[in-house]
């Protein structure tokens, strides 16, 4: 069996390794596909649905779809852009995301994606849900207001930290993150470091990196991916 | 004396994958699965308490808080509401002295709403404990409650048992089959056991060939070619393989699988055995929805009979090496578990979260083994195909949709019940058979299917026209379709697993917008938003639930645009009283300013 396959992304041929997801293959070739739940070193949960693409005409999340030879993948189209925008807007309306008072501002992938996608307002009714801030842990805050239920921390705790210190409970809009007991979660855990938003934060770290010097303050999210491809210019 | 929870865990060999069975037993015994119980279970199974909580908190029939020694679950499906469920609820509230969604002070009764329990043809219905009580009338409630109060046992409820096996000593339920039209495939007698003997004599490839050429497609709604699914699983490498029967029929308005399990259970079992022979499976699971617990003992006895006859167990039909047995896995109230990968998660004792595909179950399913999941009716068809042959099966129905389809018909008609029609039957014929002469709309395939208006009654039941798992709900001209749409959206909000964004949030937004429209506060741009949002949910949701849950809105916007436009056009003033009602409630007195205004008027 060949180790490599060839597929097409927006009309351009790329090569990819067997076992890679469409998202990984695209990134390796300098094509950024917006996403919030997928993270290179973790098993993709496919929860956020921001990374939707069309593969041979069928809609699919690119993070959970493996590459295969001859696939025609559509990443940039008005329709797909609209889907991604709408999903990011949903996340903003669903939780309580107040960027100006959030320690994650500037490092937040949700915020950065909203900027990148040009979202200046949200079409959906804000839900203002009643959610809790869990500050019981000596080193870690869990702020459920900001949780987007992406599953990165749950996945990391289970398969990287081998602890299952975190799990989801409830279903539908009542689904939320739960900790099995503060003793199980350590500040050095991968689960603590992978949150794309400000839902899991280390205590005593606030504003150690000043606003203006943060990850997305000078370059939009995805720029590091696109820098691999000289043909693409980040907007 | 040892802790009963420990005993339950021991009974399941402390097997983490049997967590559903364990928590169900704890729930049945203690009326709840308390955090303390979760901790004991976690300790016994060697997992974290939060994992147990994760499963318990997912299913409607499991609860960390007490739900009452006798939980009374009233069905709030659209059809039950049409039949007067609200009045029945009020009667229960009066008799028990508690509002819906609460438990009596003595802990004896809990009063809860529950979505469709598969009794739409005998609505309004409820589950009292595990016992289905059908055709409830408000005037029956005082006596019912009195009996329950004295006996503390739902089985003490006097009842005339229903027809057929509903009167079986292991069932004894008041449920009726309401079989209105039998067809040649599913609802007619079959020579018990013969199909198994034939399958044992056939080469597995021959069975795959037969099922493949019969053109059989899945009857659960997704219509995937059964032969292809079986072939994938047969070809997948794996020492152990699994055959699962999806008896989690949860689509509102569907109840035909309940009737098959009551009257044709053997045919279902034989279909599973045939599938096992075809793919080389050694383990079978019948996933029975929690609402059908009352059929469990009976189904166990059916399996026992097959074992006694040498048709289940080892060396089936005398064929050395043909070993296959079936266990019943109970669900616990989760519509999404009808999705095959969610169902597999549930069988493994986990939350009923659907999984990412690939890998497909045929490659990596139950406990990572190659697995096929088929609907109850699909297995019945497989049994009949082995008996009658692929050619005969193809002679029924249409070229693209061979065979027959069971329809569960309910709503505004004279003869609700189960009908076996050949594919290709037009809706108009269905309407005649069920005696519905004032139909405004038909909901074909349940809320995840589509609404059809009168001009579409010539359309046919077929995969290339109106594909359906079988629910047909009739709405006459007296019904407010937008109200019905709102109720179905409540259902989807309740049943979304919450895993992916479009389904978790999209259903909520649709519900809110439809509510806004119904109460006169809709804006013209709401209609565009509904359409766009519905399309995004259809394209981007992770499983079939979210991909189809906008259908009540999308299909009524298409078929009945006036029900939306009339809401937008409705002139509305500012309702000052409504706007100030919350503040007045908080203040504890009416607004003085308003009173003054009133004086002047």
Interface residues (C-beta under 8 A of the other chain):
Chain A: X44 X45 X46 X47 X48 X49 X50 X52 X59 X61 X64 X65 X66 X82 X83 X86 X87 X90 X91 X93 X94 X123 X124 X125 X127 X148 X149 X164 X165 X166 X167 X168 X169 X170 X171 X172 X173 X174 X175 X178 X179 X180 X181 X184
Chain B: X47 X48 X49 X50 X51 X53 X54 X57 X58 X334 X351 X356 X358 X493 X494 X495 X496 X497 X498 X499 X500 X501 X502 X504 X505 X506 X508 X509 X512 X529 X532 X533 X536 X539 X540 X541 X542
